[in-house]
Amino acid sequence: MPLIRQISAEELKAMIDAGAPVVLVDVRTDEERAVARIDGSRLLDKVYHDELLRLDRDTPLVFQCHHGVRSQMAAEYFLQQGFRNLHNLRGGIEAWSRSVDPSVPRY
């Protein structure tokens, strides 16, 4: 059974910089996204959820939230939907702000 890979903020940055085909899914709230976001991420709302379910099950999905707990739960849900290439941003946007992009506000 496929697992959900825990990746660091640095690993995610390297994937993005390398031009890897990564779908970055933000599972936080609109209010949280208004404070801080990772460029290229998209809020997981009902419309995006339905779009994701139409993707090939090998599409690389990276889930992120504030600290990595909600995103892990979202990744587990997509695992149950048959997706095989799942990643969770360990430490969430907090880790991204600390180690990759300090211009992203911490909250």
C-alpha positions in Angstrom: 0.0 0.0 0.0 1.3 3.5 -0.9 2.4 5.6 2.0 2.2 9.3 2.6 5.7 10.7 2.4 6.6 13.3 5.0 8.7 16.0 3.3 10.6 18.9 4.8 10.1 22.5 3.6 13.5 22.3 2.0 12.6 19.2 0.1 9.4 20.9 -1.2 11.3 24.0 -2.2 13.8 21.7 -4.2 10.9 20.0 -5.9 9.4 23.3 -6.9 12.7 24.7 -8.0 13.4 21.6 -10.1 10.1 22.1 -11.9 8.7 18.9 -10.6 5.0 18.4 -11.4 3.7 19.1 -8.0 0.1 19.9 -7.0 0.3 21.9 -3.8 -2.9 21.7 -1.7 -3.5 24.0 1.2 -6.0 22.6 3.7 -6.2 25.7 5.9 -9.0 28.2 6.1 -9.4 31.3 3.9 -8.5 33.4 7.0 -5.2 31.6 7.4 -4.4 31.9 3.7 -5.1 35.7 4.0 -2.2 35.8 6.5 0.3 33.5 4.8 0.5 31.3 1.8 3.0 29.3 -0.3 3.0 30.6 -3.9 1.4 28.1 -6.2 -0.8 26.5 -3.5 -4.5 26.3 -3.8 -7.1 26.2 -1.1 -8.9 22.8 -0.8 -12.5 23.8 -1.1 -15.4 21.8 -2.6 -14.7 22.7 -6.2 -10.9 21.9 -5.9 -11.7 18.7 -4.1 -13.9 17.6 -7.0 -11.2 18.6 -9.5 -8.5 16.7 -7.6 -10.7 13.5 -7.6 -10.7 13.7 -11.4 -6.9 13.6 -11.6 -4.8 10.6 -12.4 -4.1 8.6 -9.2 -0.3 8.9 -9.7 -0.4 12.7 -9.7 2.0 14.0 -7.0 -0.1 15.8 -4.4 1.6 17.8 -1.6 -0.7 18.8 1.3 0.1 21.6 3.7 -1.6 23.3 6.6 -0.2 25.3 9.6 1.8 22.6 11.4 1.2 19.4 9.4 -1.7 17.8 11.2 -4.7 18.7 9.1 -2.7 18.2 6.0 -1.8 14.7 7.1 -5.5 13.9 7.6 -6.3 15.3 4.1 -3.5 13.2 2.6 -5.0 10.1 4.3 -8.4 10.9 2.8 -6.9 11.1 -0.7 -5.0 7.8 0.0 -8.4 6.2 0.6 -9.5 7.7 -2.8 -6.8 5.7 -4.5 -4.0 8.3 -4.9 -0.5 6.8 -4.7 1.9 9.8 -4.8 1.1 11.7 -1.6 3.2 14.0 0.4 2.6 15.9 3.6 4.6 19.1 4.4 6.1 18.3 7.8 5.8 21.3 10.0 3.4 23.0 7.6 3.6 26.6 6.5 5.4 27.3 9.9 8.3 25.3 8.7 8.2 26.9 5.3 8.4 30.3 6.8 11.2 29.3 9.2 13.5 27.5 6.7 12.6 28.5 3.2 10.9 31.9 2.9 11.0 34.2 5.9 8.9 36.7 4.0 5.9 34.4 4.7 4.4 35.7 8.0 4.3 33.3 11.0 1.1 33.2 13.0 
